[in-house]
């Protein structure tokens, strides 16, 4: 997770520099290891396990397209019984996807049936078959995939579309059309075909959603199938997106005779709302008759969505002018939040009841539905609704328990400890063995994928044993994530690990911070992966951005600070907890605001306050950024459980949430 940036984070992004390349944790020894490039040098004092260097040499040969060296490495690794031998087989077959090695590919798929590498090679081959328009083979192969990625799903949908000899858009293709934002290369031919053949009502939904998602390039590409007379030139599209008010001022009613022209006016109004919702509403009043009822209603929905995210009181009225059933799920949920921010409990309940059934069953909306009944005095109805969430170990389960006057505790009974036999079975599991070998070599992307694939379908006892194995190997993120998958038998000591105890508690004590809050934040930031690095550069246990690290180091007088040390445990903790203290002090020592500030910045945390004091739970639910909203909920719920673990006494989430001070009480401070 990142600090000071709120979008495109990747807490668990791979630590490998390239997709097929990784750096080992140890030095080469002898034999074929002499062929390992110098870039594979490892930290001193750690030795490679037998065969590791051979595997790395083979992996590097694959990355560089040197088949002879890859084959040689494969022969040598076969003599070591190394768990990663199947990866070298996979690399060799990847070089033969054009059909030359079809028999070998089928043999590998049969041998690796149900394993991660079998799924991966099948997906790769599927994409190759689709690229060569071998639709029957591609369709058959698609049917064996358990968890296809976006490109594989596109290849399968395109194969079936071609085999059907029909241009009618299938349900599967329509789902892809309506859910994929940035179109992968393997999906472009399918999307081009869908754009040309989809009925108008399906076609226009895509660019509308791309406007809502602020996907400029994907929006531009989605328009390429329009007839030339309907498509504005590139300069106009750029102006519509970046300066919608200017673009609209140049439009005349005579230029809106076609549906496409009217859609572009609606797009511009939605884009204007992203800059100034009130100005967009003013402009829409003059365009409403020209757009027509349906399109104007969509534009009102987009304006309402932007207004709700900015906590504008007019948002409720704008939503009322929209066509509720045409709103995206995101917009419909923000309709709930707009009513919540205004404490309009009747409108909130009506908006929740208007959500799709699956969304209505989200713990957030179950809780707020219960609150709407409580606030209007229907206490029995409220209690029945809160009862549905009782005992759930999440933010809204915690709040519901407190509404029911139940202490927040871990559910009982606790799972029995993992037995020696269960632990041995986990350590002997082929997929987990491969994952551990990949973790050892810092091939984190493949390691996480191999691990996650291997635990699919495991029983609770097997999951707990795998989580215990990960804990013993200090792969704390997999331990937590695996323990969280159990359905009936739970071990919350594994779910809420507290590694680096001495260092964390010392750092928290020196900054006068609640160590349960520090652990709650770290668990959400990095899952205790020391080398974690996000896509925007945040590093270490506390995911510190480089600029923030430099600023904090200067503020605390850390004269020997070196950016290369930012992932060092003690340095990272010092910088991270120092920054936590600074944002806490700048935000009236309120943990909700400080948690939001750690993720999205102090300025935003202040801006999201209301003109009057606001209930903490309402503040959290109406945070505009999805990432930060989810982050704050989890950090605060985590901290409640860490308090329970550390003290043995239940803590109150409601007390931690408290009341958020009015915006005017804050004086801006110099914080990054």
GUGU-790623 format. One line per 2 residues: number of its first residue (from 1); their letters; for each residue z, y, x of C-alpha. Coordinates in steps of 0.1 Angstrom, whole numbers, plus 5000, padded with zeros to 4 digits. Layout:
residues N
NUM = a = Z Y X; ... $
END
This chain:
residues 672
1 = xx = 5000 5000 5000; 4994 5035 5012 $
3 = xx = 5014 5066 5015; 5000 5100 5004 $
5 = xx = 4968 5084 4992; 4966 5069 4958 $
7 = xx = 4933 5052 4955; 4914 5023 4971 $
9 = xx = 4945 5008 4987; 4946 4973 5000 $
11 = xx = 4981 4963 5010; 4971 4929 5020 $
13 = xx = 4937 4938 5037; 4928 4914 5065 $
15 = xx = 4940 4921 5099; 4908 4908 5113 $
17 = xx = 4883 4933 5124; 4853 4916 5108 $
19 = xx = 4848 4890 5081; 4842 4860 5104 $
21 = xx = 4862 4872 5134; 4899 4870 5142 $
23 = xx = 4922 4875 5172; 4945 4847 5182 $
25 = xx = 4982 4851 5189; 4982 4834 5222 $
27 = xx = 4965 4828 5256; 4938 4802 5264 $
29 = xx = 4948 4773 5286; 4920 4751 5300 $
31 = xx = 4888 4731 5294; 4866 4746 5268 $
33 = xx = 4892 4774 5265; 4875 4790 5295 $
35 = xx = 4845 4798 5272; 4867 4819 5250 $
37 = xx = 4858 4856 5253; 4883 4879 5270 $
39 = xx = 4888 4897 5237; 4908 4867 5226 $
41 = xx = 4937 4876 5249; 4970 4870 5232 $
43 = xx = 5005 4885 5235; 5023 4872 5266 $
45 = xx = 5047 4844 5262; 5029 4826 5234 $
47 = xx = 5007 4796 5239; 4977 4784 5219 $
49 = xx = 4981 4751 5201; 4958 4725 5214 $
51 = xx = 4923 4731 5201; 4929 4767 5190 $
53 = xx = 4907 4782 5217; 4879 4757 5210 $
55 = xx = 4880 4768 5173; 4880 4805 5183 $
57 = xx = 4850 4799 5206; 4832 4782 5178 $
59 = xx = 4840 4809 5153; 4828 4835 5177 $
61 = xx = 4796 4815 5183; 4789 4815 5146 $
63 = xx = 4795 4852 5143; 4770 4858 5171 $
65 = xx = 4745 4833 5157; 4747 4809 5188 $
67 = xx = 4742 4776 5171; 4742 4755 5203 $
69 = xx = 4776 4768 5214; 4789 4763 5178 $
71 = xx = 4777 4727 5178; 4794 4721 5212 $
73 = xx = 4826 4736 5200; 4825 4714 5169 $
75 = xx = 4821 4682 5191; 4850 4691 5213 $
77 = xx = 4873 4702 5184; 4866 4668 5167 $
79 = xx = 4885 4651 5195; 4917 4671 5189 $
81 = xx = 4922 4664 5151; 4926 4702 5147 $
83 = xx = 4932 4712 5110; 4904 4738 5112 $
85 = xx = 4876 4714 5121; 4862 4717 5086 $
87 = xx = 4857 4754 5092; 4833 4747 5121 $
89 = xx = 4814 4723 5098; 4813 4751 5072 $
91 = xx = 4799 4776 5098; 4772 4751 5108 $
93 = xx = 4761 4746 5072; 4761 4783 5065 $
95 = xx = 4732 4785 5089; 4712 4760 5069 $
97 = xx = 4714 4774 5034; 4676 4778 5032 $
99 = xx = 4673 4742 5023; 4669 4725 5056 $
101 = xx = 4704 4710 5055; 4706 4702 5017 $
103 = xx = 4717 4666 5023; 4744 4677 5048 $
105 = xx = 4755 4705 5023; 4759 4679 4995 $
107 = xx = 4778 4656 5018; 4802 4684 5027 $
109 = xx = 4807 4695 4991; 4815 4659 4981 $
111 = xx = 4840 4656 5009; 4856 4690 5003 $
113 = xx = 4856 4687 4965; 4885 4707 4951 $
115 = xx = 4892 4724 4984; 4887 4761 4993 $
117 = xx = 4859 4755 5017; 4841 4733 4992 $
119 = xx = 4842 4762 4967; 4832 4787 4993 $
121 = xx = 4801 4768 5005; 4791 4760 4969 $
123 = xx = 4792 4798 4961; 4772 4806 4993 $
125 = xx = 4746 4780 4984; 4744 4792 4948 $
127 = xx = 4736 4827 4960; 4709 4813 4983 $
129 = xx = 4694 4792 4955; 4693 4822 4932 $
131 = xx = 4677 4844 4959; 4649 4817 4962 $
133 = xx = 4647 4815 4923; 4656 4779 4922 $
135 = xx = 4672 4784 4888; 4679 4749 4877 $
137 = xx = 4697 4740 4909; 4716 4773 4908 $
139 = xx = 4727 4767 4872; 4739 4732 4880 $
141 = xx = 4758 4744 4910; 4774 4773 4891 $
143 = xx = 4789 4748 4867; 4811 4732 4895 $
145 = xx = 4826 4765 4907; 4863 4770 4897 $
147 = xx = 4867 4806 4906; 4833 4823 4912 $
149 = xx = 4833 4858 4927; 4812 4886 4912 $
151 = xx = 4780 4878 4930; 4783 4841 4921 $
153 = xx = 4788 4850 4885; 4757 4872 4886 $
155 = xx = 4737 4844 4902; 4749 4819 4876 $
157 = xx = 4742 4843 4847; 4707 4851 4860 $
159 = xx = 4699 4814 4865; 4708 4806 4829 $
161 = xx = 4690 4837 4816; 4658 4825 4834 $
163 = xx = 4662 4789 4822; 4666 4801 4786 $
165 = xx = 4632 4818 4788; 4646 4847 4768 $
167 = xx = 4653 4883 4774; 4682 4883 4751 $
169 = xx = 4714 4893 4769; 4739 4865 4771 $
171 = xx = 4776 4870 4765; 4783 4862 4801 $
173 = xx = 4757 4887 4814; 4771 4913 4790 $
175 = xx = 4806 4909 4803; 4793 4914 4838 $
177 = xx = 4773 4945 4827; 4805 4960 4812 $
179 = xx = 4830 4951 4839; 4814 4954 4873 $
181 = xx = 4816 4989 4886; 4801 4990 4921 $
183 = xx = 4772 4965 4918; 4770 4939 4948 $
185 = xx = 4736 4933 4962; 4735 4898 4947 $
187 = xx = 4739 4914 4912; 4712 4940 4914 $
189 = xx = 4683 4920 4902; 4703 4908 4872 $
191 = xx = 4714 4943 4864; 4679 4957 4867 $
193 = xx = 4667 4931 4842; 4696 4938 4818 $
195 = xx = 4690 4975 4820; 4654 4970 4809 $
197 = xx = 4661 4945 4781; 4695 4953 4767 $
199 = xx = 4696 4969 4733; 4704 5006 4733 $
201 = xx = 4740 5002 4721; 4747 4978 4750 $
203 = xx = 4727 4997 4776; 4743 5031 4770 $
205 = xx = 4779 5016 4771; 4775 5010 4809 $
207 = xx = 4767 5046 4820; 4794 5058 4797 $
209 = xx = 4820 5036 4813; 4808 5046 4848 $
211 = xx = 4814 5082 4839; 4849 5073 4827 $
213 = xx = 4855 5053 4859; 4841 5082 4880 $
215 = xx = 4816 5059 4897; 4789 5084 4907 $
217 = xx = 4766 5061 4927; 4768 5032 4902 $
219 = xx = 4761 5057 4874; 4730 5070 4892 $
221 = xx = 4717 5035 4897; 4723 5025 4861 $
223 = xx = 4699 5052 4850; 4669 5040 4871 $
225 = xx = 4656 5018 4843; 4651 5048 4820 $
227 = xx = 4615 5060 4812; 4605 5087 4836 $
229 = xx = 4603 5113 4808; 4640 5106 4800 $
231 = xx = 4654 5106 4835; 4665 5139 4850 $
233 = xx = 4655 5144 4887; 4681 5136 4914 $
235 = xx = 4691 5172 4918; 4699 5175 4881 $
237 = xx = 4719 5143 4881; 4739 5156 4910 $
239 = xx = 4745 5189 4893; 4755 5172 4861 $
241 = xx = 4781 5152 4880; 4795 5178 4904 $
243 = xx = 4790 5210 4883; 4787 5199 4847 $
245 = xx = 4795 5234 4833; 4765 5249 4852 $
247 = xx = 4743 5220 4841; 4753 5224 4804 $
249 = xx = 4747 5262 4805; 4711 5255 4813 $
251 = xx = 4706 5231 4784; 4691 5241 4751 $
253 = xx = 4690 5224 4717; 4653 5219 4721 $
255 = xx = 4660 5197 4751; 4681 5172 4731 $
257 = xx = 4654 5156 4709; 4657 5121 4724 $
259 = xx = 4688 5099 4725; 4687 5099 4764 $
261 = xx = 4688 5137 4764; 4718 5138 4740 $
263 = xx = 4736 5111 4761; 4733 5133 4792 $
265 = xx = 4749 5162 4774; 4778 5139 4764 $
267 = xx = 4780 5127 4800; 4782 5163 4812 $
269 = xx = 4810 5171 4787; 4829 5141 4799 $
271 = xx = 4825 5152 4835; 4836 5187 4826 $
273 = xx = 4867 5172 4811; 4875 5157 4845 $
275 = xx = 4877 5192 4859; 4890 5211 4828 $
277 = xx = 4897 5193 4796; 4903 5225 4776 $
279 = xx = 4870 5240 4787; 4852 5208 4778 $
281 = xx = 4867 5208 4743; 4855 5244 4739 $
283 = xx = 4820 5235 4749; 4820 5204 4727 $
285 = xx = 4826 5225 4696; 4792 5241 4702 $
287 = xx = 4774 5209 4709; 4790 5187 4683 $
289 = xx = 4764 5190 4656; 4735 5185 4681 $
291 = xx = 4751 5153 4695; 4758 5137 4661 $
293 = xx = 4789 5121 4648; 4790 5090 4670 $
295 = xx = 4782 5106 4703; 4805 5135 4697 $
297 = xx = 4833 5112 4689; 4828 5094 4722 $
299 = xx = 4829 5128 4740; 4861 5137 4722 $
301 = xx = 4876 5104 4734; 4867 5112 4770 $
303 = xx = 4881 5147 4767; 4913 5133 4752 $
305 = xx = 4916 5107 4780; 4914 5134 4806 $
307 = xx = 4938 5156 4787; 4963 5128 4783 $
309 = xx = 4962 5121 4820; 4970 5158 4826 $
311 = xx = 4998 5156 4800; 4981 5183 4778 $
313 = xx = 4997 5185 4743; 4963 5189 4727 $
315 = xx = 4953 5153 4738; 4967 5138 4706 $
317 = xx = 4945 5161 4685; 4915 5153 4706 $
319 = xx = 4921 5116 4702; 4922 5121 4664 $
321 = xx = 4887 5135 4666; 4874 5105 4685 $
323 = xx = 4862 5072 4671; 4893 5051 4680 $
325 = xx = 4874 5018 4678; 4848 5031 4704 $
327 = xx = 4875 5040 4729; 4878 5019 4761 $
329 = xx = 4910 5000 4765; 4922 5025 4791 $
331 = xx = 4916 5054 4767; 4934 5036 4739 $
333 = xx = 4964 5029 4761; 4964 5066 4771 $
335 = xx = 4964 5075 4734; 4998 5056 4733 $
337 = xx = 5010 5075 4764; 4999 5109 4749 $
339 = xx = 5021 5102 4719; 5049 5090 4741 $
341 = xx = 5049 5121 4762; 5052 5142 4730 $
343 = xx = 5078 5118 4717; 5057 5114 4685 $
345 = xx = 5071 5079 4677; 5050 5075 4645 $
347 = xx = 5018 5082 4664; 5029 5060 4692 $
349 = xx = 5034 5031 4669; 5001 5036 4652 $
351 = xx = 4983 5038 4686; 5000 5005 4698 $
353 = xx = 4991 4987 4666; 4955 4998 4671 $
355 = xx = 4953 4981 4705; 4936 4947 4709 $
357 = xx = 4959 4918 4704; 4960 4909 4741 $
359 = xx = 4970 4944 4750; 4996 4946 4723 $
361 = xx = 5014 4917 4740; 5018 4935 4773 $
363 = xx = 5055 4940 4780; 5050 4978 4782 $
365 = xx = 5037 4981 4747; 5062 4956 4732 $
367 = xx = 5090 4977 4747; 5077 5010 4735 $
369 = xx = 5070 4996 4700; 5106 4986 4699 $
371 = xx = 5117 5020 4711; 5096 5037 4683 $
373 = xx = 5115 5017 4657; 5148 5025 4674 $
375 = xx = 5141 5062 4676; 5133 5062 4639 $
377 = xx = 5165 5044 4630; 5150 5009 4622 $
379 = xx = 5175 4992 4645; 5171 4956 4633 $
381 = xx = 5133 4958 4637; 5138 4973 4672 $
383 = xx = 5163 4946 4682; 5139 4918 4671 $
385 = xx = 5112 4934 4692; 5134 4938 4723 $
387 = xx = 5145 4902 4719; 5109 4891 4728 $
389 = xx = 5114 4906 4763; 5149 4894 4769 $
391 = xx = 5155 4879 4804; 5121 4888 4818 $
393 = xx = 5124 4898 4854; 5102 4929 4852 $
395 = xx = 5106 4966 4845; 5103 4963 4807 $
397 = xx = 5123 4931 4805; 5151 4949 4824 $
399 = xx = 5149 4979 4799; 5149 4955 4769 $
401 = xx = 5180 4937 4782; 5198 4970 4785 $
403 = xx = 5187 4979 4749; 5202 4946 4738 $
405 = xx = 5234 4953 4759; 5227 4924 4782 $
407 = xx = 5234 4926 4819; 5204 4923 4842 $
409 = xx = 5208 4890 4860; 5186 4863 4872 $
411 = xx = 5179 4837 4846; 5198 4804 4847 $
413 = xx = 5198 4777 4857; 5186 4783 4892 $
415 = xx = 5162 4757 4906; 5176 4730 4928 $
417 = xx = 5171 4735 4965; 5139 4721 4980 $
419 = xx = 5145 4686 4993; 5136 4674 5027 $
421 = xx = 5109 4651 5012; 5094 4680 4992 $
423 = xx = 5094 4702 5023; 5076 4675 5043 $
425 = xx = 5050 4671 5016; 5043 4708 5017 $
427 = xx = 5040 4709 5055; 5016 4679 5054 $
429 = xx = 4994 4694 5026; 4959 4698 5042 $
431 = xx = 4951 4731 5027; 4985 4746 5036 $
433 = xx = 4981 4732 5072; 4948 4750 5075 $
435 = xx = 4963 4782 5061; 4992 4780 5086 $
437 = xx = 4967 4775 5115; 4947 4805 5103 $
439 = xx = 4978 4827 5100; 4988 4816 5135 $
441 = xx = 4954 4829 5148; 4957 4861 5128 $
443 = xx = 4927 4852 5107; 4946 4867 5077 $
445 = xx = 4918 4870 5052; 4908 4833 5053 $
447 = xx = 4945 4823 5057; 4955 4841 5024 $
449 = xx = 4924 4827 5006; 4931 4791 5018 $
451 = xx = 4968 4794 5009; 4961 4808 4974 $
453 = xx = 4935 4782 4967; 4958 4754 4979 $
455 = xx = 4987 4763 4956; 4965 4763 4924 $
457 = xx = 4977 4737 4900; 5009 4729 4919 $
459 = xx = 5040 4720 4900; 5071 4742 4901 $
461 = xx = 5087 4719 4927; 5056 4720 4949 $
463 = xx = 5054 4757 4946; 5090 4761 4957 $
465 = xx = 5084 4738 4986; 5053 4758 4997 $
467 = xx = 5073 4790 4993; 5101 4776 5015 $
469 = xx = 5075 4766 5041; 5060 4801 5041 $
471 = xx = 5095 4816 5045; 5103 4793 5075 $
473 = xx = 5070 4803 5091; 5079 4840 5085 $
475 = xx = 5048 4845 5062; 5070 4864 5038 $
477 = xx = 5043 4877 5015; 5030 4842 5007 $
479 = xx = 5066 4830 5002; 5072 4857 4976 $
481 = xx = 5039 4854 4959; 5041 4816 4957 $
483 = xx = 5077 4816 4944; 5066 4840 4917 $
485 = xx = 5042 4815 4903; 5068 4790 4890 $
487 = xx = 5069 4786 4853; 5103 4770 4845 $
489 = xx = 5122 4764 4878; 5128 4796 4897 $
491 = xx = 5143 4805 4931; 5150 4842 4931 $
493 = xx = 5163 4842 4966; 5127 4833 4976 $
495 = xx = 5112 4859 4952; 5134 4886 4966 $
497 = xx = 5135 4879 5003; 5154 4904 5025 $
499 = xx = 5141 4898 5061; 5148 4920 5091 $
501 = xx = 5183 4924 5077; 5200 4941 5106 $
503 = xx = 5172 4965 5113; 5167 4975 5077 $
505 = xx = 5203 4980 5069; 5209 5000 5100 $
507 = xx = 5180 5023 5093; 5191 5028 5057 $
509 = xx = 5226 5035 5067; 5215 5061 5093 $
511 = xx = 5195 5079 5066; 5222 5076 5040 $
513 = xx = 5199 5056 5017; 5206 5028 4993 $
515 = xx = 5194 4997 5011; 5185 4980 4978 $
517 = xx = 5160 5009 4972; 5147 5006 5007 $
519 = xx = 5141 4969 5003; 5126 4974 4968 $
521 = xx = 5101 4998 4983; 5093 4976 5013 $
523 = xx = 5087 4946 4991; 5061 4966 4971 $
525 = xx = 5046 4983 5002; 5039 4954 5025 $
527 = xx = 5056 4922 5012; 5073 4924 5047 $
529 = xx = 5040 4918 5066; 5048 4936 5099 $
531 = xx = 5011 4940 5109; 4999 4950 5074 $
533 = xx = 4973 4977 5075; 4957 4993 5044 $
535 = xx = 4921 5003 5040; 4931 5040 5046 $
537 = xx = 4951 5033 5077; 4987 5029 5064 $
539 = xx = 5006 5006 5087; 5036 4984 5091 $
541 = xx = 5065 4973 5069; 5067 5007 5052 $
543 = xx = 5029 5014 5052; 5030 5047 5069 $
545 = xx = 4999 5069 5071; 4991 5081 5107 $
547 = xx = 4993 5118 5098; 5027 5112 5080 $
549 = xx = 5040 5092 5110; 5031 5121 5134 $
551 = xx = 5047 5147 5111; 5079 5127 5106 $
553 = xx = 5082 5119 5143; 5079 5156 5151 $
555 = xx = 5105 5165 5124; 5131 5141 5137 $
557 = xx = 5125 5149 5173; 5111 5115 5183 $
559 = xx = 5097 5127 5216; 5085 5094 5229 $
561 = xx = 5065 5086 5197; 5032 5067 5204 $
563 = xx = 5009 5060 5174; 5004 5025 5189 $
565 = xx = 5040 5017 5182; 5038 5025 5144 $
567 = xx = 5038 4988 5136; 5068 4981 5158 $
569 = xx = 5096 4971 5134; 5122 4995 5145 $
571 = xx = 5098 5025 5149; 5082 5018 5115 $
573 = xx = 5116 5016 5098; 5128 5048 5115 $
575 = xx = 5098 5067 5104; 5096 5052 5069 $
577 = xx = 5133 5057 5060; 5133 5092 5075 $
579 = xx = 5104 5101 5052; 5122 5084 5022 $
581 = xx = 5152 5107 5029; 5130 5138 5032 $
583 = xx = 5112 5132 4999; 5145 5123 4982 $
585 = xx = 5162 5155 4993; 5132 5176 4983 $
587 = xx = 5132 5161 4948; 5168 5165 4938 $
589 = xx = 5177 5131 4951; 5160 5114 4922 $
591 = xx = 5148 5079 4931; 5120 5079 4905 $
593 = xx = 5105 5111 4918; 5110 5100 4954 $
595 = xx = 5094 5066 4948; 5064 5083 4932 $
597 = xx = 5062 5108 4961; 5063 5080 4987 $
599 = xx = 5032 5065 4971; 5012 5096 4959 $
601 = xx = 5028 5126 4976; 5056 5150 4967 $
603 = xx = 5033 5176 4952; 5019 5152 4926 $
605 = xx = 5054 5138 4918; 5065 5174 4910 $
607 = xx = 5033 5181 4890; 5039 5151 4867 $
609 = xx = 5072 5165 4856; 5074 5182 4821 $
611 = xx = 5084 5218 4812; 5117 5204 4800 $
613 = xx = 5139 5175 4812; 5122 5142 4805 $
615 = xx = 5135 5106 4801; 5129 5087 4833 $
617 = xx = 5111 5058 4816; 5087 5082 4798 $
619 = xx = 5080 5099 4831; 5071 5066 4848 $
621 = xx = 5050 5053 4819; 5029 5085 4819 $
623 = xx = 5022 5087 4856; 4984 5094 4857 $
625 = xx = 4975 5070 4885; 4975 5033 4876 $
627 = xx = 4985 5023 4911; 5015 5047 4914 $
629 = xx = 5027 5039 4879; 5028 5002 4886 $
631 = xx = 5043 5009 4920; 5072 5029 4907 $
633 = xx = 5080 5004 4880; 5081 4975 4906 $
635 = xx = 5100 4995 4932; 5128 5004 4908 $
637 = xx = 5130 4969 4892; 5130 4954 4927 $
639 = xx = 5159 4976 4937; 5180 4964 4907 $
641 = xx = 5176 4928 4918; 5183 4936 4954 $
643 = xx = 5215 4953 4943; 5224 4921 4924 $
645 = xx = 5217 4900 4955; 5236 4923 4979 $
647 = xx = 5266 4930 4958; 5267 4901 4933 $
649 = xx = 5271 4927 4906; 5245 4937 4880 $
651 = xx = 5229 4971 4882; 5214 4993 4856 $
653 = xx = 5178 5002 4856; 5183 5028 4829 $
655 = xx = 5208 5046 4852; 5183 5046 4881 $
657 = xx = 5157 5061 4858; 5180 5087 4845 $
659 = xx = 5165 5121 4834; 5137 5138 4853 $
661 = xx = 5144 5175 4858; 5121 5201 4844 $
663 = xx = 5092 5211 4867; 5103 5247 4872 $
665 = xx = 5135 5235 4890; 5115 5224 4920 $
667 = xx = 5108 5246 4950; 5077 5234 4969 $
669 = xx = 5085 5222 5004; 5065 5215 5034 $
671 = xx = 5060 5177 5031; 5028 5158 5039 $
END
